[in-house]
């Protein structure tokens, strides 16, 4: 890498099937990440042992000792833990840029991330790029199969041409977030958050100088399987019932309410919101909202985990959920 190509790193708080974390790490290392900071939300997660052969991967088990060193107990809310971990990584990072994303989010960049960041002037502190959400197009052997849709520019009738009335359970046509994420320049005293960095001084009136990166997009696999999408909604509802979660956006709250009110129809709701047939894909393409790309991290996995049997099948992810997340999956039964 030349002097003109700055280093960049990624931080994520993870509690996902091991195969997902391995794909996440392998993809971004192959993309050129200088370092990846993984904070394991469950300190006893055996997946934390899978990365010892990779010097670029820095593993932190978020146990009582770790949280004690931060000066406070383990935050109850998942989002607060994520932000705290991101800020810890920002303080540790040796790279020039740091990106805070989730393990089901993958950077896609035409021309290379470092090359793109090298074009950014020194006065810019954050580089933003949009999210594209995976949409299922039929049965698939891999959790990463499908196509990618961008959000509608504004709530519009065109969205209802795809979803019908359930369009109101989306945000501009996406079931997850449409804000995208941002690279933050290291060493500028920024306070990382979920989507965008903030000034270190909470009372500061000066805005952070940022610019968009046209060559980048964040591929968001919001629900790697039907079961995982339902699980994440149940996890949110369970957390809110115990006052453990941040208030969700209106469309996410609507999705959770729909699942809780009609659990037998949760799978059908997923298929309505998360799949698209040829006609619906045509509507997306008509409005320039269908990305002409496919995603497959298998070559990257083979490169960085040559001796591992990494199962990317939907069945493998669902088996992991049934084993490790049974309490949340049974939330509908005991609620």
C-alpha positions, -999 to 999 in steps of 0.1 A, spaced: 0 0 0 14 34 -10 17 64 12 -13 79 -6 -35 50 4 -45 54 41 -51 24 64 -86 16 76 -101 -6 103 -135 -20 113 -151 -25 147 -182 -46 155 -199 -60 186 -208 -96 177 -232 -123 188 -237 -142 156 -232 -177 143 -195 -184 139 -198 -188 102 -212 -153 99 -184 -137 119 -158 -157 98 -174 -144 66 -174 -109 80 -138 -110 89 -126 -127 57 -145 -103 34 -131 -72 50 -96 -85 53 -97 -93 16 -111 -58 9 -79 -44 26 -88 -38 62 -57 -31 83 -74 -42 115 -107 -57 127 -118 -52 163 -143 -78 174 -161 -73 207 -178 -105 218 -210 -96 236 -211 -130 252 -177 -134 268 -179 -172 267 -187 -173 230 -165 -201 215 -164 -182 182 -139 -158 198 -112 -186 195 -114 -188 157 -92 -158 149 -59 -165 167 -41 -171 134 -50 -136 121 -28 -108 134 -52 -82 120 -81 -94 142 -82 -80 177 -106 -100 199 -121 -86 231 -143 -107 253 -168 -84 270 -166 -99 304 -169 -84 339 -132 -75 338 -135 -56 305 -166 -37 316 -150 -29 350 -120 -14 332 -144 10 315 -155 24 348 -191 12 347 -211 -20 348 -222 -38 316 -248 -16 301 -282 -32 299 -290 -19 264 -274 -35 235 -270 -3 215 -252 13 244 -228 -16 246 -222 -13 209 -214 24 211 -191 19 241 -172 -8 223 -168 13 192 -154 42 212 -130 19 229 -117 7 195 -115 43 183 -92 51 212 -70 20 203 -70 22 166 -37 27 147 -53 30 113 -63 64 98 -100 56 95 -124 34 116 -158 21 105 -184 9 130 -208 -17 116 -226 -49 125 -216 -84 116 -245 -87 91 -232 -56 72 -205 -58 45 -187 -30 27 -189 -30 -11 -165 -6 -29 -157 0 -65 -120 7 -69 -109 -2 -33 -116 13 1 -81 27 6 -81 43 -28 -115 59 -21 -104 72 13 -72 86 -2 -93 110 -22 -107 126 9 -93 160 19 -78 164 54 -106 186 66 -132 159 62 -137 139 94 -164 114 83 -171 97 50 -207 85 47 -221 59 24 -256 44 19 -271 11 29 -285 -14 4 -307 -42 19 -306 -78 7 -339 -90 -8 -346 -128 -12 -355 -139 -47 -362 -176 -39 -348 -206 -21 -310 -205 -19 -282 -226 -6 -263 -197 9 -274 -171 35 -258 -145 13 -278 -151 -18 -302 -126 -33 -302 -91 -47 -299 -57 -31 -324 -28 -30 -319 8 -21 -344 29 -3 -370 51 -21 -360 87 -20 -392 95 -1 -424 77 10 -442 73 -23 -469 53 -41 -441 35 -60 -433 17 -27 -468 4 -24 -466 -10 -58 -442 -35 -43 -455 -40 -8 -491 -29 -8 -503 -17 26 -474 -34 45 -452 -7 29 -460 12 62 -439 -15 80 -409 -4 61 -388 28 61 -388 40 24 -390 3 14 -363 -11 37 -372 -33 67 -340 -22 85 -322 12 85 -317 35 55 -291 58 71 -260 39 60 -228 41 80 -197 63 81 -159 60 83 -146 82 111 -111 97 109 -90 85 138 -73 110 161 -98 138 157 -115 132 191 -148 120 176 -174 101 196 -186 71 176 -222 62 176 -243 37 157 -245 54 123 -225 87 124 -197 101 146 -204 130 169 -182 158 183 -164 149 215 -179 179 232 -216 172 235 -223 209 237 -203 217 206 -222 236 180 -197 229 153 -209 202 129 -186 173 119 -173 179 84 -183 149 63 -188 139 27 -204 110 8 -184 82 -8 -201 75 -41 -181 44 -48 -192 26 -15 -223 9 -4 -231 -11 28 -247 -44 20 -271 -51 48 -283 -87 54 -311 -77 77 -322 -112 87 -299 -138 73 -327 -163 73 -365 -160 79 -360 -174 114 -332 -150 123 -353 -120 111 -382 -131 134 -357 -138 162 -343 -102 160 -378 -88 162 -386 -109 192 -353 -99 208 -363 -63 204 -398 -68 218 -384 -88 247 -358 -61 255 -385 -34 254 -408 -54 277 -379 -55 303 -369 -19 296 -336 -31 282 -338 -16 247 -337 17 229 -370 30 216 -373 15 181 -382 34 149 -419 34 140 -415 8 112 -395 -16 134 -420 -13 162 -448 -20 137 -430 -52 125 -425 -64 161 -462 -56 169 -473 -75 138 -453 -106 148 -465 -105 184 -502 -100 174 -501 -128 148 -472 -152 155 -486 -178 131 -482 -153 103 -446 -142 111 -431 -162 83 -456 -149 58 -449 -113 70 -412 -120 64 -418 -132 29 -440 -103 21 -414 -77 33 -382 -95 25 -387 -113 -8 -393 -100 -43 -406 -117 -75 -397 -107 -110 -424 -80 -112 -413 -64 -80 -377 -65 -90 -388 -48 -122 -403 -19 -102 -371 -15 -82 -350 -15 -114 -374 10 -130 -366 35 -102 -329 27 -101 -332 10 -67 -319 -25 -77 -281 -28 -75 -266 -49 -103 -243 -70 -81 -242 -103 -63 -223 -111 -31 -203 -142 -23 -176 -143 4 -166 -179 -2 -133 -172 -18 -124 -148 10 -133 -174 36 -112 -200 18 -82 -176 18 -83 -167 55 -98 -199 70 -84 -226 47 -88 -254 71 -123 -245 84 -156 -260 74 -177 -229 72 -213 -237 67 -232 -208 51 -265 -227 46 -297 -213 61 -303 -245 80 -269 -242 98 -279 -207 109 -313 -218 121 -297 -247 140 -274 -223 158 -304 -201 167 -323 -230 181 -294 -240 202 -281 -206 215 -312 -184 214 -340 -207 225 -351 -184 253 -358 -155 229 -374 -178 203 -398 -190 229 -408 -155 239 -441 -158 220 -450 -188 241 -444 -175 276 -452 -139 270 
